[in-house]
């Protein structure tokens, strides 16, 4: 009876002669691989002289340009319609999205399409955007990028071949929300 109340010790069970552990499902191994290691495990691994490993540092991730925030990727051949996207640091559109969003960044891939309203700090457009786009900091339109609708931006850079059409204005730097004289767009040298 006490055996059923005792905590299981997998290490002890694995040491039994003839014990074959049950096969792990692909989902279980994926979940294990993606789950963050416990601090004690990371510390023990880092202390192991035969396998010196340091725990990842957040500063190092930022320095290498890795995004540690939340990211939503809408893959090719995926259609997301009628959504409101919130609490997403970066939206990557490789398929088609019809939504409203307020985020830190949006990246539209060459074959990606976004239709709707978006308010972001930074945007990189290689595909198509249709609707209302407010980019508080930097809007980059690559050679294959096409944007149409009501566009407001802090700074804009357009590669040769990129298209921008509609009601276009720069955001004012005074912070009162009114648009100032947009001036010429900066063309990126792609050579």
VEXDREN-2710 file (C-alpha; in Angstrom, 1 decimal):
% VEXDREN-2710
k/r/px/py/pz
1/UNK/0.0/0.0/0.0
2/UNK/2.8/2.4/0.8
3/UNK/4.3/1.7/-2.7
4/UNK/1.3/3.4/-4.3
5/UNK/1.7/6.5/-2.1
6/UNK/5.5/6.9/-2.7
7/UNK/6.8/9.4/-5.2
8/UNK/8.0/7.7/-8.3
9/UNK/11.7/7.9/-9.0
10/UNK/12.2/7.5/-12.8
11/UNK/16.0/7.1/-12.3
12/UNK/15.4/4.1/-10.0
13/UNK/12.9/2.6/-12.3
14/UNK/15.2/2.9/-15.3
15/UNK/17.9/1.1/-13.3
16/UNK/15.8/-2.1/-13.0
17/UNK/17.1/-5.0/-15.1
18/UNK/14.9/-5.5/-18.2
19/UNK/13.1/-2.2/-17.9
20/UNK/12.2/-0.6/-21.2
21/UNK/10.9/3.0/-20.9
22/UNK/7.7/3.6/-22.8
23/UNK/8.4/5.3/-26.2
24/UNK/8.0/9.1/-26.0
25/UNK/5.5/10.7/-28.4
26/UNK/6.8/13.2/-31.0
27/UNK/4.8/15.9/-29.2
28/UNK/6.5/15.0/-25.9
29/UNK/10.0/15.2/-27.3
30/UNK/9.1/18.5/-29.1
31/UNK/7.6/19.9/-25.9
32/UNK/10.7/18.9/-23.9
33/UNK/13.0/20.4/-26.5
34/UNK/11.1/23.7/-26.6
35/UNK/10.6/24.1/-22.8
36/UNK/13.1/26.2/-21.0
37/UNK/15.5/24.3/-18.7
38/UNK/15.0/24.7/-15.0
39/UNK/17.7/27.0/-13.4
40/UNK/19.1/24.1/-11.4
41/UNK/19.5/22.1/-14.6
42/UNK/21.2/25.0/-16.4
43/UNK/23.5/25.6/-13.4
44/UNK/24.4/21.9/-13.2
45/UNK/25.1/21.7/-16.9
46/UNK/27.2/24.9/-16.7
47/UNK/29.2/23.4/-13.8
48/UNK/29.9/20.2/-15.7
49/UNK/33.6/20.3/-16.8
50/UNK/33.1/17.8/-19.6
51/UNK/30.3/19.8/-21.2
52/UNK/30.9/23.5/-20.4
53/UNK/27.7/25.4/-21.2
54/UNK/26.7/28.8/-20.1
55/UNK/23.1/29.9/-19.5
56/UNK/21.9/32.2/-22.2
57/UNK/22.0/35.9/-21.3
58/UNK/19.2/38.3/-22.3
59/UNK/21.8/41.0/-23.1
60/UNK/23.5/38.6/-25.5
61/UNK/20.2/37.9/-27.3
62/UNK/19.5/41.6/-27.8
63/UNK/23.1/42.2/-29.0
64/UNK/22.8/39.5/-31.6
65/UNK/19.5/40.8/-32.8
66/UNK/17.4/37.9/-31.6
67/UNK/13.9/38.8/-30.7
68/UNK/13.0/37.5/-27.3
69/UNK/9.4/38.8/-27.4
70/UNK/6.2/37.1/-28.6
71/UNK/6.1/36.4/-32.3
72/UNK/3.1/35.2/-34.4
73/UNK/4.0/33.7/-37.8
74/UNK/1.2/33.2/-40.3
75/UNK/2.7/30.7/-42.6
76/UNK/2.3/30.3/-46.4
77/UNK/-1.1/29.1/-47.5
78/UNK/-2.6/30.1/-44.1
79/UNK/-5.5/32.6/-44.1
80/UNK/-6.4/34.4/-40.8
81/UNK/-9.6/36.4/-41.2
82/UNK/-11.6/38.6/-38.8
83/UNK/-9.1/38.7/-36.0
84/UNK/-7.9/41.3/-33.6
85/UNK/-4.2/40.7/-32.9
86/UNK/-3.0/42.0/-29.5
87/UNK/0.0/41.4/-27.2
88/UNK/2.1/40.3/-30.1
89/UNK/5.6/41.9/-30.4
90/UNK/6.2/40.8/-34.0
91/UNK/3.7/39.6/-36.6
92/UNK/5.3/37.8/-39.6
93/UNK/2.9/37.4/-42.5
94/UNK/3.7/34.7/-45.1
95/UNK/0.1/33.9/-45.9
96/UNK/-3.0/36.2/-45.8
97/UNK/-4.2/38.1/-42.8
98/UNK/-7.4/40.2/-42.6
99/UNK/-7.2/41.8/-39.2
100/UNK/-6.8/44.8/-36.9
101/UNK/-3.6/44.9/-34.8
102/UNK/-1.5/47.0/-32.6
103/UNK/2.0/45.7/-32.2
104/UNK/5.7/46.5/-32.0
105/UNK/6.6/45.2/-35.5
106/UNK/5.1/43.7/-38.7
107/UNK/7.0/41.8/-41.4
108/UNK/5.2/40.9/-44.6
109/UNK/7.0/38.3/-46.7
110/UNK/7.1/38.5/-50.5
111/UNK/4.0/36.5/-51.0
112/UNK/2.3/37.7/-47.8
113/UNK/-0.8/39.9/-47.7
114/UNK/-2.2/42.0/-44.9
115/UNK/-5.6/43.6/-45.3
116/UNK/-6.9/45.8/-42.4
117/UNK/-5.6/48.2/-39.8
118/UNK/-2.2/48.1/-38.2
119/UNK/-0.5/50.4/-35.7
120/UNK/3.2/49.4/-35.3
121/UNK/6.6/50.8/-34.3
122/UNK/8.4/49.2/-37.3
123/UNK/7.3/47.7/-40.5
124/UNK/9.1/45.8/-43.3
125/UNK/7.0/45.2/-46.3
126/UNK/8.1/42.7/-49.0
127/UNK/4.6/41.6/-49.9
128/UNK/1.3/43.6/-50.0
129/UNK/-0.4/45.8/-47.4
130/UNK/-3.9/47.2/-48.0
131/UNK/-5.7/49.4/-45.5
132/UNK/-4.7/51.7/-42.7
133/UNK/-1.1/51.6/-41.6
134/UNK/0.5/53.7/-38.9
135/UNK/4.2/53.2/-38.4
136/UNK/5.4/55.2/-35.4
137/UNK/9.1/54.8/-36.1
138/UNK/10.4/53.2/-39.4
139/UNK/8.6/51.9/-42.5
140/UNK/10.7/50.0/-44.9
141/UNK/9.3/49.0/-48.3
142/UNK/11.4/46.5/-50.2
143/UNK/11.5/46.2/-54.0
144/UNK/8.7/43.7/-54.1
145/UNK/6.6/45.6/-51.5
146/UNK/3.2/47.2/-52.3
147/UNK/1.3/49.4/-49.9
148/UNK/-2.0/51.1/-50.6
149/UNK/-4.5/52.9/-48.3
150/UNK/-4.0/55.4/-45.5
151/UNK/-0.4/55.4/-44.5
152/UNK/1.2/57.4/-41.6
153/UNK/4.9/57.0/-40.8
154/UNK/7.7/58.4/-38.7
155/UNK/10.5/57.6/-41.3
156/UNK/10.2/55.8/-44.6
157/UNK/12.7/54.0/-46.8
158/UNK/11.7/52.6/-50.2
159/UNK/13.8/50.3/-52.3
160/UNK/13.7/50.9/-56.0
161/UNK/10.6/49.1/-57.3
162/UNK/8.7/49.4/-54.1
163/UNK/5.2/51.0/-54.3
164/UNK/3.4/53.3/-52.0
165/UNK/0.0/54.7/-52.9
166/UNK/-3.0/56.3/-51.2
167/UNK/-3.4/58.9/-48.4
168/UNK/0.3/59.2/-47.3
169/UNK/1.7/61.5/-44.6
170/UNK/4.5/61.7/-42.1
171/UNK/3.7/61.7/-38.4
172/UNK/4.5/64.9/-36.7
173/UNK/7.5/65.0/-34.3
174/UNK/5.6/67.3/-32.0
175/UNK/3.5/64.5/-30.6
176/UNK/0.2/66.1/-31.1
177/UNK/-0.9/63.5/-33.6
178/UNK/-1.3/65.8/-36.6
179/UNK/0.5/65.1/-39.8
180/UNK/3.4/67.3/-40.9
181/UNK/4.8/67.9/-44.3
182/UNK/6.0/64.5/-45.4
183/UNK/8.8/65.6/-47.6
184/UNK/10.6/63.2/-50.0
185/UNK/10.9/59.5/-49.3
186/UNK/14.3/58.0/-48.9
187/UNK/15.2/55.5/-51.6
188/UNK/17.4/52.6/-50.6
189/UNK/20.3/51.7/-52.8
190/UNK/20.0/48.1/-53.7
191/UNK/23.1/47.8/-55.8
END
